[in-house]
Amino acid sequence: MRSSFPTLNATNLKTALIEGNKVISYAALNLRCDRFATGLLRGEADLKEERIAFFMPASIDYVTTMHGIWRAGGIAVPLNVASAVTELEHYLSSASVSRMVANGEYRESLTALCTSLNIELLSVEEILSEDVATLPDIALERRAMMLFTSGTTNKPKGVVSTHKTIAAQITTLLDAWQWSEADAIPLFLPVHHIHGIINILSCGLWAGATVDLYAKFDMPEICAKVASKRYSVFMAVPTIYVKLLQYFETLSDDDVAKITVGFRSMRLNISGSAACPVKLFEQWKALTDQVLLERYGMTEIGMGLSNPYVGERRAGHVGQPLPGVDAQLFDDSNTPITEENTPGEIRIKGDNVFLEYWNNEAATKESFVDGWFCTGDVAVLDKGYFRIMGRSSVDIIKSGGYKLSALEIEGTLLTHDDIAEVAVIGIEDETWGESVSAFVVLKPAKTLSYDDLKTWCDGKMSGYKIPKSLHVLDSLPRNAMGKVTKPALKTLAT
């Protein structure tokens, strides 16, 4: 077969992608990807897993580049357009990238870096061939994509997925979330991350749906499309839903009503990539009648757990294993946990699991125990549904003999009327081992003292969970996906 990724139907005139005023059908996109693959090959039969990076936001050129690399037998390395030069240097050098694809302003910013690393810098137009050559047959087991971990707890590693991995990650979601060619969805999330690449773009194209491409989250434009009932599915991170609620406060009641009617008419709203606070879950439901579907995944596995499309979606829970995915909690002795409400590390098995960390055999080996991928995330089973307690390295606080969930404490603090955002971490403490420390962003014109917070917490959480220090910030440090970078908070506490 040419690729494990379905060939975009060459006779299908249905709209595949919309980028501003640009509209491209599946047939035209299919031809463009083949022309790009031909140009990449330069007369060779197969790229033989050459690493080709690309530096561009969601666009028709982005899709052309990714699919073209796959069809020509290369490894696609999509990069974060918000990355600093030092970060890009790490990605490019560790992946041994030979060619970089970028357009316009993005290309200009990369010239010096690519020259220093002896990487050929090209535009999409320079690569597109007039003709289409015979493209190679690509085995399912071949490497297809390399994404880099967020690096919130250590230096980013290159996560390598095969064509088989990608196919498994997509098809399980097509079934679980009932995708169809009638769907339309906006893509405004970063496309160097599994959420944007797999959950939205790849699922949409595989299903034959239409994907609207945005270089960034354009609040007025997207809300106008929502109000026009353009979309049937909406996927975002919790930060986006919070920003939507804040945006609604600036609009007239009539305008808010039009937008919320648009959301109400959709068949599915999904929240992921970070924990969705229960308060936000309930606010969104009250406003739009949409019960957010929360799911759990990561770069190495795609999606592993999900609340059901049909059935109960529980606030603060990430559901059950997706079709084809095995999930199990384990204790520190590698013993499976079967009791409910007993914390353990989530471990995953299935065709959705990545192949390896690029050129890092030790890290790859350390990430697996008896064939299970060790996610590093701690959860409990609560009436059959997984509930995430947090990342073992940053969200589990060991204080006074207790294992505390930072996410649980954050969820409670977010119900405070004056708190807009919050992050909780453990700070080394001689008495407690780690003490709970809260970092908050307050709503406009609000103030909050530690004594007031402590009094407010009394009765809302156990005494040992109450923060022992409070830090009021103008904003929380976040990465490109909107996740709070908690290691950065530790430096602020010292």
C-alpha positions as CSV (number, residue, x, y, z in Angstrom):
1,M,0.0,0.0,0.0
2,R,1.1,3.6,-0.6
3,S,0.4,4.7,3.0
4,S,-1.6,3.6,6.0
5,F,-3.2,7.0,5.8
6,P,-6.2,6.8,3.4
7,T,-5.6,8.3,0.0
8,L,-7.8,11.4,-0.2
9,N,-10.3,10.5,-2.8
10,A,-9.1,11.7,-6.2
11,T,-12.6,12.0,-7.6
12,N,-14.2,13.6,-4.5
13,L,-15.2,17.2,-5.1
14,K,-16.4,17.7,-1.6
15,T,-14.7,20.5,0.3
16,A,-11.9,19.2,2.5
17,L,-10.3,22.4,3.8
18,I,-11.1,26.0,4.1
19,E,-8.4,28.6,4.9
20,G,-9.7,32.1,4.8
21,N,-10.9,32.6,1.2
22,K,-9.1,29.5,0.0
23,V,-11.3,26.4,-0.5
24,I,-9.9,23.0,-1.6
25,S,-11.7,19.8,-2.5
26,Y,-10.5,16.3,-1.6
27,A,-9.6,15.7,-5.2
28,A,-7.5,18.8,-5.5
29,L,-5.9,18.2,-2.1
30,N,-5.0,14.7,-3.1
31,L,-3.3,15.8,-6.3
32,R,-1.4,18.6,-4.5
33,C,-0.1,16.1,-1.9
34,D,1.1,13.8,-4.7
35,R,2.8,16.7,-6.5
36,F,4.5,17.7,-3.2
37,A,5.6,14.1,-2.6
38,T,7.0,13.9,-6.1
39,G,9.0,17.1,-5.6
40,L,10.4,15.8,-2.3
41,L,11.6,12.6,-4.0
42,R,13.7,14.4,-6.6
43,G,13.7,11.4,-8.8
44,E,14.5,8.9,-5.9
45,A,12.1,6.0,-5.3
46,D,11.7,6.5,-1.5
47,L,12.7,9.0,1.1
48,K,13.7,6.1,3.4
49,E,12.5,7.8,6.6
50,E,14.4,11.1,6.0
51,R,13.4,13.5,8.7
52,I,11.8,16.6,7.1
53,A,10.6,19.4,9.4
54,F,8.0,22.0,8.7
55,F,7.4,25.3,10.4
56,M,3.9,26.6,9.7
57,P,0.5,27.1,11.3
58,A,-2.7,25.2,10.3
59,S,-3.0,25.8,6.5
60,I,-3.5,24.0,3.2
61,D,0.3,24.1,2.8
62,Y,0.6,22.4,6.2
63,V,-1.6,19.5,5.2
64,T,0.1,19.3,1.8
65,T,3.5,19.1,3.5
66,M,2.5,16.5,6.1
67,H,0.7,14.2,3.7
68,G,3.4,14.7,1.0
69,I,6.1,13.6,3.4
70,W,4.1,10.5,4.4
71,R,3.4,9.6,0.8
72,A,7.1,9.9,-0.2
73,G,8.3,7.7,2.7
74,G,9.7,10.4,5.0
75,I,9.2,11.1,8.7
76,A,7.1,14.3,9.2
77,V,8.5,16.6,12.0
78,P,5.9,19.4,12.6
79,L,7.4,22.2,14.7
80,N,5.8,24.8,17.0
81,V,5.7,28.2,15.3
82,A,5.9,29.8,18.7
83,S,9.2,28.1,19.5
84,A,12.3,30.1,20.5
85,V,15.5,29.6,18.3
86,T,17.2,27.6,21.1
87,E,14.2,25.2,21.2
88,L,14.2,24.8,17.5
89,E,17.9,24.1,17.4
90,H,17.3,21.2,19.9
91,Y,14.5,19.8,17.8
92,L,16.3,20.0,14.5
93,S,19.6,18.7,15.7
94,S,18.2,15.9,17.8
95,A,16.1,14.7,14.9
96,S,18.9,15.1,12.4
97,V,16.6,17.0,10.1
98,S,17.9,17.5,6.6
99,R,15.2,19.7,5.0
100,M,12.9,22.3,6.5
101,V,9.7,23.6,4.8
102,A,8.5,27.1,5.7
103,N,6.8,30.0,3.9
104,G,6.8,33.8,4.1
105,E,7.7,35.4,7.4
106,Y,8.3,32.0,9.0
107,R,11.0,31.2,6.4
108,E,12.8,34.5,6.9
109,S,13.1,33.8,10.6
110,L,14.8,30.4,10.0
111,T,17.4,31.3,7.5
112,A,20.3,31.8,9.9
113,L,19.4,28.7,12.0
114,C,19.1,26.4,9.0
115,T,22.4,27.7,7.6
116,S,24.2,27.0,10.9
117,L,22.8,23.5,11.0
118,N,23.3,22.8,7.3
119,I,19.6,22.3,6.7
120,E,18.1,23.0,3.3
121,L,15.3,25.6,3.7
122,L,12.5,25.4,1.2
123,S,9.0,26.7,0.5
124,V,6.0,24.6,-0.5
125,E,5.9,26.2,-3.9
126,E,9.6,25.3,-4.5
127,I,8.9,21.7,-3.8
128,L,5.6,21.2,-5.7
129,S,6.2,19.3,-8.9
130,E,4.3,19.8,-12.1
131,D,3.9,16.1,-12.7
132,V,3.2,13.2,-10.4
133,A,5.6,10.3,-10.2
134,T,5.1,6.8,-9.0
135,L,5.1,7.0,-5.2
136,P,6.5,4.3,-3.0
137,D,4.5,1.6,-1.2
138,I,4.7,2.4,2.6
139,A,4.5,-0.5,5.1
140,L,2.4,0.1,8.1
141,E,5.3,-0.5,10.4
142,R,7.4,2.3,8.9
143,R,8.0,5.5,11.0
144,A,5.7,8.3,9.9
145,M,5.9,11.2,12.4
146,M,8.0,12.7,15.2
147,L,6.4,15.0,17.7
148,F,8.3,16.5,20.7
149,T,7.1,16.2,24.2
150,S,6.2,19.5,25.9
151,G,9.3,19.5,28.1
152,T,7.4,20.6,31.2
153,T,9.4,18.2,33.4
154,N,12.5,17.4,31.3
155,K,14.1,18.2,28.0
156,P,11.7,17.5,25.0
157,K,12.1,14.0,23.5
158,G,11.2,13.1,19.9
159,V,8.1,10.7,20.0
160,V,8.1,8.5,16.9
161,S,4.9,7.1,15.6
162,T,4.4,4.6,12.8
163,H,1.8,4.7,10.1
164,K,0.1,1.9,12.0
165,T,0.1,3.9,15.2
166,I,-1.4,6.9,13.5
167,A,-4.1,4.8,11.9
168,A,-5.0,3.3,15.2
169,Q,-5.2,6.7,17.0
170,I,-7.5,8.0,14.3
171,T,-9.9,5.1,13.8
172,T,-10.6,4.5,17.5
173,L,-11.8,8.1,17.6
174,L,-13.9,7.8,14.4
175,D,-15.9,5.1,16.1
176,A,-16.0,6.5,19.6
177,W,-17.0,10.0,18.6
178,Q,-19.1,9.1,15.6
179,W,-17.4,11.2,13.0
180,S,-19.0,11.4,9.5
181,E,-18.5,13.3,6.3
182,A,-21.3,15.6,7.3
183,D,-19.2,17.1,10.0
184,A,-17.5,20.5,10.0
185,I,-15.0,21.6,12.6
186,P,-12.6,24.6,13.2
187,L,-8.9,23.9,13.8
188,F,-7.2,26.7,15.7
189,L,-5.1,24.6,18.1
190,P,-1.3,24.3,17.5
191,V,-0.5,21.7,14.9
192,H,2.7,20.4,16.4
193,H,0.6,18.6,19.0
194,I,-1.5,15.4,19.0
195,H,-4.7,17.3,19.7
196,G,-4.7,19.4,16.6
197,I,-3.0,16.8,14.3
198,I,-4.9,13.7,15.2
199,N,-8.1,14.5,17.0
200,I,-9.2,17.3,14.7
201,L,-7.3,17.4,11.4
202,S,-6.7,13.7,10.8
203,C,-10.0,12.5,12.1
204,G,-11.8,15.2,10.0
205,L,-10.0,14.2,6.8
206,W,-10.3,10.5,7.3
207,A,-14.0,10.9,7.9
208,G,-14.4,13.0,4.8
209,A,-15.5,16.0,6.8
210,T,-14.6,19.7,6.3
211,V,-12.0,21.4,8.4
212,D,-11.7,25.2,8.7
213,L,-8.1,26.2,9.2
214,Y,-7.0,29.1,11.4
215,A,-3.4,30.2,12.1
216,K,-4.5,31.1,15.6
217,F,-7.7,31.4,17.7
218,D,-9.6,34.2,16.1
219,M,-12.4,34.8,18.7
220,P,-14.7,37.1,16.7
221,E,-14.4,35.2,13.4
222,I,-14.9,31.7,15.0
223,C,-17.8,32.9,17.1
224,A,-19.4,34.4,14.0
225,K,-19.1,31.0,12.3
226,V,-20.5,29.3,15.4
227,A,-23.5,31.7,15.4
228,S,-24.1,30.8,11.7
229,K,-24.3,27.2,12.8
230,R,-21.4,26.3,10.5
231,Y,-19.9,23.7,12.9
232,S,-21.1,20.4,14.2
233,V,-18.1,19.6,16.3
234,F,-15.9,21.9,18.5
235,M,-12.7,20.8,20.2
236,A,-10.6,23.1,22.5
237,V,-8.5,23.2,25.6
238,P,-10.1,24.5,28.9
239,T,-8.3,27.8,28.5
240,I,-10.3,28.5,25.2
241,Y,-13.6,27.7,26.9
242,V,-12.7,30.1,29.7
243,K,-11.8,32.8,27.2
244,L,-15.1,32.3,25.4
245,L,-17.0,32.8,28.6
246,Q,-15.0,36.0,29.2
247,Y,-15.6,37.2,25.7
248,F,-19.3,36.7,26.1
249,E,-19.3,39.1,29.0
250,T,-18.2,41.9,26.6
251,L,-21.1,41.3,24.2
252,S,-24.7,42.2,24.2
253,D,-27.3,39.6,25.3
254,D,-28.5,39.2,21.7
255,D,-25.0,38.5,20.4
256,V,-24.3,36.0,23.2
257,A,-27.7,34.3,22.5
258,K,-26.8,33.8,18.8
259,I,-23.4,32.3,19.6
260,T,-24.8,30.0,22.3
261,V,-27.5,28.8,20.0
262,G,-24.8,27.9,17.5
263,F,-23.0,25.8,20.2
264,R,-26.3,24.3,21.3
265,S,-26.9,23.1,17.7
266,M,-23.6,21.1,17.6
267,R,-23.5,17.4,18.1
268,L,-20.4,17.4,20.2
269,N,-18.1,19.7,22.3
270,I,-14.8,18.3,23.6
271,S,-12.3,19.5,26.1
272,G,-8.8,18.1,26.5
273,S,-5.1,18.6,26.8
274,A,-5.5,19.8,30.4
275,A,-7.9,19.1,33.2
276,C,-11.3,20.7,32.8
277,P,-12.4,22.2,36.1
278,V,-15.8,21.1,37.3
279,K,-16.9,24.7,37.6
280,L,-16.1,25.3,33.9
281,F,-17.9,22.1,32.9
282,E,-21.0,23.2,34.7
283,Q,-20.8,26.8,33.4
284,W,-20.6,25.6,29.8
285,K,-23.5,23.2,30.3
286,A,-25.7,26.0,31.8
287,L,-24.9,28.4,29.0
288,T,-25.0,26.1,25.9
289,D,-26.7,22.8,27.0
290,Q,-23.5,21.1,25.8
291,V,-22.1,18.4,28.2
292,L,-18.4,18.7,27.5
293,L,-16.8,15.4,26.6
294,E,-13.5,15.1,28.5
295,R,-10.9,12.6,27.4
296,Y,-7.3,11.7,28.2
297,G,-4.3,11.3,26.0
298,M,-0.7,12.3,25.4
299,T,1.9,12.6,22.7
300,E,3.0,8.9,23.1
301,I,-0.5,7.3,22.9
302,G,-2.9,9.7,21.1
303,M,-6.1,9.3,23.1
304,G,-6.4,6.5,25.6
305,L,-9.5,7.2,27.7
306,S,-12.7,9.0,26.9
307,N,-16.1,9.8,28.3
308,P,-18.8,8.2,26.1
309,Y,-20.4,9.9,23.1
310,V,-23.6,8.2,24.1
311,G,-24.0,7.8,27.9
312,E,-23.0,9.6,31.0
313,R,-20.2,12.2,30.8
314,R,-18.9,12.9,34.3
315,A,-17.4,16.2,35.3
316,G,-13.9,15.8,36.5
317,H,-13.5,12.4,34.9
318,V,-11.9,11.2,31.7
319,G,-14.0,8.1,31.2
320,Q,-13.0,4.6,30.1
321,P,-10.6,3.0,27.7
322,L,-11.3,3.7,24.0
323,P,-11.9,0.7,21.6
324,G,-8.6,-1.1,21.0
325,V,-6.9,0.4,24.0
326,D,-6.1,-1.4,27.3
327,A,-5.7,0.8,30.4
328,Q,-4.7,-0.3,33.9
329,L,-3.7,1.3,37.2
330,F,-0.5,0.1,38.8
331,D,1.0,0.8,42.2
332,D,4.7,1.6,42.9
333,S,5.4,-2.2,43.1
334,N,4.1,-2.7,39.5
335,T,1.1,-4.5,40.9
336,P,-2.3,-3.9,39.2
337,I,-4.8,-1.9,41.2
338,T,-8.4,-3.2,41.2
339,E,-9.9,-1.4,44.1
340,E,-11.8,1.8,43.4
341,N,-10.5,5.2,44.7
342,T,-7.0,3.8,45.1
343,P,-4.4,6.0,43.4
344,G,-2.1,4.4,40.7
345,E,-0.2,5.2,37.6
346,I,-2.1,4.8,34.3
347,R,-0.4,2.4,32.0
348,I,-1.5,1.8,28.4
349,K,-1.3,-1.0,25.8
350,G,-2.5,-1.0,22.2
351,D,-1.7,-0.2,18.6
352,N,-2.1,3.5,19.5
353,V,1.1,3.5,21.5
354,F,4.2,5.1,20.0
355,L,7.2,3.2,18.7
356,E,10.2,4.9,20.4
357,Y,11.8,8.0,21.6
358,W,14.1,9.0,18.8
359,N,17.8,8.1,19.4
360,N,17.0,7.5,23.1
361,E,16.9,3.8,23.7
362,A,17.3,4.2,27.5
363,A,14.3,6.5,27.8
364,T,12.2,4.2,25.6
365,K,13.1,1.2,27.7
366,E,12.4,3.0,30.9
367,S,8.9,4.0,29.7
368,F,7.7,0.4,29.4
369,V,7.1,-2.3,32.0
370,D,6.0,-5.7,30.8
371,G,4.7,-4.2,27.6
372,W,2.7,-1.5,29.3
373,F,3.6,2.2,28.5
374,C,4.0,4.1,31.8
375,T,2.3,7.4,31.4
376,G,3.5,9.0,34.6
377,D,-0.1,10.2,35.3
378,V,-1.8,9.1,38.5
379,A,-5.6,8.4,38.6
380,V,-8.2,6.6,40.5
381,L,-11.2,4.5,39.4
382,D,-14.4,6.1,40.5
383,K,-17.5,4.0,39.7
384,G,-15.8,2.6,36.6
385,Y,-14.6,6.0,35.3
386,F,-11.0,7.2,35.5
387,R,-10.4,10.4,37.4
388,I,-7.0,12.0,36.9
389,M,-5.2,13.1,40.1
390,G,-2.3,14.6,38.1
391,R,1.1,14.1,36.8
392,S,3.1,12.1,39.3
393,S,6.1,14.4,39.0
394,V,4.3,17.7,39.3
395,D,0.7,17.2,40.3
396,I,1.0,14.7,43.1
397,I,2.1,16.4,46.4
398,K,3.4,14.3,49.2
399,S,2.6,16.2,52.3
400,G,2.5,14.9,55.9
401,G,2.1,11.3,54.7
402,Y,-0.7,12.1,52.3
403,K,-0.6,11.9,48.5
404,L,-2.6,15.0,47.5
405,S,-3.9,15.8,44.0
406,A,-3.0,19.3,42.9
407,L,-5.8,19.2,40.3
408,E,-8.4,18.4,43.0
409,I,-7.2,21.4,45.1
410,E,-7.2,23.6,42.0
411,G,-10.7,22.6,41.2
412,T,-11.9,23.7,44.6
413,L,-10.0,27.0,44.6
414,L,-11.5,27.9,41.2
415,T,-14.9,28.1,42.8
416,H,-13.8,31.1,44.8
417,D,-15.6,34.1,43.5
418,D,-12.4,36.3,43.2
419,I,-10.1,33.7,41.6
420,A,-9.8,33.6,37.8
421,E,-7.0,31.1,37.4
422,V,-5.0,28.9,39.8
423,A,-2.1,26.5,39.9
424,V,-1.1,24.4,42.9
425,I,2.3,22.8,43.5
426,G,4.3,21.2,46.2
427,I,7.2,23.2,47.7
428,E,9.9,21.4,49.7
429,D,9.3,21.7,53.4
430,E,11.3,20.3,56.4
431,T,8.1,19.7,58.4
432,W,5.7,18.4,55.8
433,G,8.0,17.0,53.1
434,E,6.1,19.2,50.6
435,S,3.8,22.0,51.5
436,V,0.8,23.0,49.3
437,S,1.4,26.3,47.6
438,A,-1.2,28.1,45.5
439,F,-0.5,30.6,42.7
440,V,-3.6,32.6,41.6
441,V,-4.6,35.2,39.1
442,L,-7.5,37.3,40.5
443,K,-10.4,38.7,38.7
444,P,-10.2,42.5,37.9
445,A,-10.2,44.8,40.9
446,K,-10.1,41.9,43.4
447,T,-7.7,41.3,46.3
448,L,-7.1,38.2,48.3
449,S,-4.9,37.7,51.4
450,Y,-3.7,34.3,52.6
451,D,-5.7,34.5,55.8
452,D,-8.9,35.2,53.9
453,L,-8.1,32.2,51.6
454,K,-7.4,29.9,54.5
455,T,-10.7,30.9,56.2
456,W,-12.6,30.4,52.9
457,C,-11.0,26.9,52.5
458,D,-12.2,25.8,55.9
459,G,-15.0,23.3,55.4
460,K,-14.4,23.1,51.6
461,M,-11.4,20.8,51.8
462,S,-9.6,18.8,54.4
463,G,-7.1,20.7,56.6
464,Y,-4.1,19.0,55.2
465,K,-5.1,20.1,51.6
466,I,-5.4,23.8,52.5
467,P,-2.6,25.8,50.9
468,K,0.1,26.9,53.3
469,S,1.2,29.8,51.1
470,L,-0.4,32.1,48.5
471,H,1.2,33.8,45.6
472,V,-0.9,36.4,43.5
473,L,0.3,36.7,39.9
474,D,-0.7,38.8,36.9
475,S,-0.6,35.6,34.8
476,L,0.4,31.9,35.0
477,P,3.2,30.7,32.9
478,R,1.8,28.4,30.1
479,N,3.1,26.5,27.1
480,A,1.7,26.6,23.6
481,M,-1.1,24.2,24.5
482,G,-2.2,26.4,27.4
483,K,-0.9,24.0,30.0
484,V,0.6,25.7,33.1
485,T,4.4,25.1,33.3
486,K,4.6,24.2,37.0
487,P,8.4,23.9,37.2
488,A,8.5,27.7,36.4
489,L,6.3,28.3,39.4
490,K,8.8,26.7,41.7
491,T,11.3,29.3,40.8
492,L,8.8,32.1,41.7
493,A,8.3,30.6,45.1
494,T,11.9,30.8,46.1
